[in-house]
Amino acid sequence: MPQLLLLLLCLLLLPLTAQKSPDPTRFEAEIRQFETADSIAPVDPDVILFVGSSSVRMWKSLQDDLEGHRVINRGFGGSQFSDLNYYANRLVYPYHPKAIFVYEGDNDIAAGKSARDVLKSARKFRKLVARNLGKDVPVVFISPKPSVARWELHEEYEKANELLEKYSEKQDNVYFVDVWTPALQPDGTVRQDIFLADNLHMTDDGYDIWEAAIEPMVEQLDR
C-alpha cells in the first residue's frame, strides 16, 4: 500500500515537473532569425550583449538609450533561464561579447520555479560563460522586475533578487543591477503607470527606469 501511494504521488508531480522545464526548441525559429541576420550583417566581437526574455526583446530603444556603446539585443520570446542556457552556444558565445547583460528569472518564477531555482540557473549560466568565453568576461544579472500582473509573487521575486545580488557580490566579474526597487512606489507596491495593457510589459517610462539603472554599469564595463 505505501508503494502504491508513493507511485500515485510521483504521477501527480509529473505535470508540475513538465511545467517547470518547458521545451527550449519552441524558440528555434527565433534563434534561426538571429543567425540569419548575423550571416547577412556579421557582428564584430566585443559587443555588449543583452539577452533574456521578452522584457529585453521589447526594449526597442536599447541602442538609442545606451548611445555611444556598441550593444546588441538578443532577447527572445518568453524565455526562462533554462532556455538561455540551452541556446548559449548559438546566442552568446558566437558574439565574443565584451560583457553580457542577462534578464531571466521573471518567467521562471511565474512558471512555478523558486528563487533558488533561479539562482541555480544563473550560476550555471555563469559557469557556461566562463568555460566557453573565459572568466574575465563580465556577466551582469538584471533583477527580475516587479509588475502588476505578477505582484502576488512579489515575495519570491524579492528572494530571487536577494540571492542573485549576494551571489554576484561573491564572484569575480559578476554583477547585479537592481531594476526592482526603482519601480516601486513609496509604500512598497509596484508602480502601475509604467506598463502596457497586459500589466506585465513596460512602456517607455518603464524602460527609462532600466536605462537609469543599467547605464552606469555599461559605462563601468565599456572602458
C-alpha positions in Angstrom: 0.0 0.0 0.0 2.7 2.6 0.8 4.4 1.8 -2.5 1.1 2.4 -4.3 0.7 5.8 -2.6 4.3 6.7 -3.5 3.6 5.9 -7.1 0.4 8.0 -7.2 2.3 10.9 -5.6 5.0 10.6 -8.3 2.4 10.6 -11.0 0.8 13.7 -9.6 4.1 15.5 -9.5 4.9 14.8 -13.1 2.8 17.6 -14.7 4.4 20.1 -12.3 7.9 19.0 -13.4 7.0 19.3 -17.0 5.6 22.8 -16.4 8.9 23.8 -14.8 11.0 22.6 -17.7 9.5 23.7 -21.0 10.9 22.5 -24.3 13.5 25.1 -25.4 13.1 24.2 -29.0 9.9 26.2 -29.0 12.2 29.2 -29.7 14.1 27.6 -32.5 12.5 29.8 -35.2 13.6 33.0 -33.3 17.1 31.8 -32.8 17.4 31.0 -36.5 16.2 34.5 -37.3 19.1 35.9 -35.3 21.5 33.6 -37.1 20.2 34.6 -40.4 20.5 38.3 -39.5 24.1 37.7 -38.3 25.0 35.9 -41.6 23.8 39.0 -43.5 25.4 41.6 -41.2 28.1 39.9 -39.1 28.5 41.4 -35.6 32.1 42.4 -34.7 33.5 41.0 -31.4 33.5 42.9 -28.2 29.9 44.0 -28.5 27.9 44.4 -25.2 25.3 41.7 -25.4 21.8 41.9 -23.9 20.0 38.5 -23.6 16.9 37.3 -21.8 13.2 37.2 -22.1 10.6 39.5 -23.7 11.4 42.5 -21.5 14.7 42.6 -23.2 13.3 41.7 -26.6 10.8 44.6 -26.4 13.5 47.2 -25.4 13.3 48.7 -28.9 15.2 51.9 -27.8 18.2 50.0 -26.3 20.7 51.3 -28.8 19.5 54.9 -28.5 19.3 54.7 -24.7 22.9 53.4 -24.5 24.2 55.7 -27.2 28.0 55.7 -27.5 28.2 51.9 -26.7 28.1 49.0 -29.1 25.1 47.0 -27.9 23.1 44.2 -29.4 19.7 43.0 -28.3 19.1 39.2 -28.4 16.1 38.9 -26.1 13.8 36.1 -27.2 10.2 35.1 -26.6 9.0 34.5 -23.0 12.2 32.6 -22.2 13.4 31.2 -18.9 16.9 30.7 -17.7 16.8 27.1 -18.9 16.2 28.3 -22.5 19.1 30.8 -22.3 21.4 28.1 -21.1 20.2 25.7 -23.8 20.9 28.3 -26.6 24.0 29.9 -25.1 26.2 28.1 -27.8 24.3 29.9 -30.5 23.0 33.1 -28.8 26.0 34.1 -26.6 29.4 32.5 -27.5 29.5 33.4 -31.2 29.5 37.1 -30.4 32.6 37.0 -28.2 31.0 39.8 -26.2 32.8 42.4 -24.1 30.1 42.0 -21.4 26.8 40.1 -21.1 23.6 41.6 -19.5 21.1 38.9 -18.6 17.4 39.3 -17.8 15.9 36.0 -16.8 14.0 34.7 -13.8 10.8 36.7 -14.4 9.2 33.9 -16.3 10.8 31.2 -14.2 9.1 32.2 -11.1 5.8 32.8 -12.9 6.0 29.2 -14.1 6.4 27.9 -10.6 10.1 27.8 -10.1 11.6 29.0 -6.8 14.1 31.8 -6.1 16.7 29.1 -5.5 15.9 27.6 -8.9 16.6 31.0 -10.4 20.0 31.2 -8.6 20.9 27.7 -9.6 20.3 28.5 -13.3 22.1 31.8 -13.0 25.2 30.0 -11.6 25.0 27.5 -14.4 25.0 30.3 -17.0 28.0 32.0 -15.4 29.9 28.7 -15.5 29.0 28.2 -19.1 30.3 31.6 -20.0 33.5 31.1 -18.0 34.1 27.7 -19.7 33.5 28.9 -23.2 34.5 32.5 -23.2 36.7 32.9 -20.2 36.3 34.0 -16.6 37.2 37.6 -17.5 34.0 38.2 -19.5 31.7 40.1 -17.2 28.1 38.8 -16.6 25.6 41.3 -15.3 22.3 39.9 -13.9 19.5 42.3 -14.2 17.0 41.8 -11.4 13.6 40.4 -12.3 11.3 43.5 -12.4 8.1 44.0 -10.4 4.8 44.0 -12.3 1.1 44.4 -11.6 0.3 41.2 -13.4 2.6 39.1 -11.2 2.6 41.1 -7.9 1.1 38.2 -6.0 4.5 36.5 -6.5 6.5 39.5 -5.3 7.9 37.8 -2.2 9.5 35.0 -4.3 10.9 37.6 -6.8 12.4 39.6 -3.9 14.0 36.4 -2.6 15.4 35.7 -6.1 16.8 39.2 -6.3 18.4 38.9 -2.9 20.1 35.6 -3.8 21.3 37.0 -7.1 22.8 40.1 -5.5 24.6 38.1 -2.8 25.9 35.6 -5.4 27.2 38.5 -7.5 29.0 40.1 -4.6 31.0 37.0 -4.0 32.1 36.3 -7.6 34.7 37.9 -9.8 33.3 39.7 -12.9 29.7 39.0 -11.9 27.4 42.0 -11.2 23.9 42.7 -10.2 21.7 45.6 -11.4 18.5 46.4 -9.4 15.6 47.4 -11.5 13.1 46.2 -8.9 13.4 48.9 -6.3 13.2 52.0 -8.6 9.9 50.6 -10.0 8.2 50.7 -6.6 6.0 53.4 -5.0 6.8 54.9 -1.6 4.5 52.4 0.1 6.5 49.5 -1.4 4.0 48.4 -4.0 4.7 48.4 -7.7 4.0 51.5 -9.9 1.0 51.0 -12.1 1.8 53.7 -14.7 4.8 52.1 -16.4 3.1 49.1 -18.0 1.3 48.3 -21.2 -2.3 46.9 -21.2 -1.1 43.5 -20.1 0.3 44.9 -16.9 3.4 42.9 -17.5 5.5 44.5 -20.2 6.7 48.1 -19.9 6.1 51.4 -21.6 8.9 53.8 -22.4 8.6 55.2 -18.9 9.5 51.7 -17.6 12.5 51.5 -19.9 13.6 54.9 -18.6 13.9 53.2 -15.2 16.0 50.5 -16.7 18.2 52.9 -18.6 18.9 54.9 -15.4 19.8 51.7 -13.5 21.8 49.9 -16.2 23.7 52.7 -18.0 26.2 53.3 -15.1 27.1 49.6 -15.2 27.6 49.7 -19.0 29.8 52.8 -18.6 31.9 50.9 -16.0 32.4 47.8 -18.1 32.8 49.5 -21.5 36.2 51.2 -20.9 
